[in-house]
Amino acid sequence: MRKLLEKIGAPLFCLAFLLSTTSFTPPRAQAQEMAKPQDQNVTITGKVKQVSDSSLTLVDDKNAEHTISLSATTKITKAGKSAKAADIKADDSVVVVAQKGEGDVWTAVAIKVS
């Protein structure tokens, strides 16, 4: 029995050690991970209240007003074709996918106008 333990004991100990260190995250590292801002995307559906080159304000189905920033990388489509912010009009129905950035500002990633 002792010889068996000597033969499998060391490899078993090494395996247990390796498995325990790969899944262990020190508490400080966990806190830092939790403190990092996570990319958050939301989808908002509603009607356009007003639009400019830099922002879009829409009202959702619960009558909540949302102002979303537009950027040079915002992808806008209208009737299935590429469009610009100037092509969006008040009362257009839109689906906006926005990403939360610094300072809790929402920036449109994509806007689909229907």
C-alpha positions in Angstrom: 0.0 0.0 0.0 2.8 2.4 0.9 4.5 1.8 -2.5 1.3 2.5 -4.3 0.9 5.8 -2.4 4.5 6.7 -3.2 4.0 6.1 -6.9 0.7 7.9 -7.3 1.0 10.4 -4.4 3.5 12.8 -6.0 1.7 13.0 -9.4 -1.6 13.3 -7.7 -0.3 16.1 -5.5 1.1 18.0 -8.5 -2.1 17.7 -10.4 -4.1 19.0 -7.4 -1.7 21.9 -7.1 -1.9 22.8 -10.7 -5.7 22.7 -10.8 -6.0 24.8 -7.6 -3.7 27.6 -8.9 -5.3 27.9 -12.3 -8.7 28.6 -10.8 -7.5 30.8 -7.9 -7.8 34.5 -8.3 -6.4 36.6 -5.5 -9.0 38.9 -3.8 -7.2 42.0 -4.9 -7.3 40.9 -8.5 -11.0 40.1 -8.2 -11.7 43.5 -6.8 -9.8 45.1 -9.7 -11.8 43.0 -12.3 -15.0 44.1 -10.7 -14.0 47.7 -10.7 -13.3 47.8 -14.4 -16.0 49.3 -16.5 -17.7 46.6 -18.5 -18.9 47.2 -22.1 -22.6 47.4 -21.9 -24.9 47.4 -24.9 -28.6 48.2 -24.8 -31.2 48.1 -27.5 -33.8 50.9 -27.4 -36.8 51.0 -29.7 -38.8 54.2 -30.1 -39.7 57.3 -32.2 -37.3 60.1 -33.0 -38.0 63.3 -31.1 -35.0 65.2 -32.5 -31.7 64.5 -34.3 -28.5 66.4 -35.0 -25.1 65.4 -36.3 -23.9 64.6 -32.8 -27.0 63.1 -31.0 -30.4 61.5 -31.3 -33.2 61.9 -28.9 -36.0 59.3 -28.9 -39.0 58.4 -26.9 -39.6 54.7 -26.1 -42.9 52.9 -25.7 -43.0 53.8 -22.0 -42.7 57.5 -22.9 -39.1 57.7 -21.5 -36.8 60.0 -23.3 -33.3 58.9 -24.3 -30.6 61.1 -25.7 -27.9 59.0 -27.5 -24.6 60.4 -28.8 -23.6 59.7 -32.4 -20.1 59.1 -33.5 -18.2 58.7 -36.8 -18.4 54.9 -36.3 -22.2 54.8 -35.7 -23.7 52.6 -38.5 -27.1 54.0 -39.7 -29.4 52.1 -42.0 -32.7 53.3 -43.5 -34.8 51.0 -45.6 -31.9 48.5 -45.6 -29.5 51.0 -47.1 -26.6 52.9 -45.5 -27.7 56.4 -44.3 -26.5 59.5 -42.5 -27.8 61.3 -39.4 -29.3 63.9 -41.7 -31.5 61.2 -43.2 -33.3 60.6 -39.9 -36.4 62.7 -39.3 -38.6 63.4 -36.3 -41.3 60.7 -35.8 -39.2 58.1 -37.6 -39.3 54.7 -35.8 -35.8 53.5 -34.8 -34.0 50.7 -33.2 -30.8 51.9 -31.5 -28.0 49.7 -30.2 -26.0 51.9 -27.8 -22.9 51.3 -25.8 -22.2 52.8 -22.4 -19.0 54.8 -22.3 -17.1 57.0 -20.0 -19.2 59.3 -17.8 -22.3 57.1 -18.3 -22.7 58.5 -21.8 -24.5 56.3 -24.3 -23.2 56.2 -27.8 -25.0 54.7 -30.7 -23.3 51.7 -32.3 -26.0 51.1 -34.8 -29.3 52.7 -35.7 -32.0 51.1 -37.9 -34.6 53.4 -39.2 -37.9 52.0 -40.4 
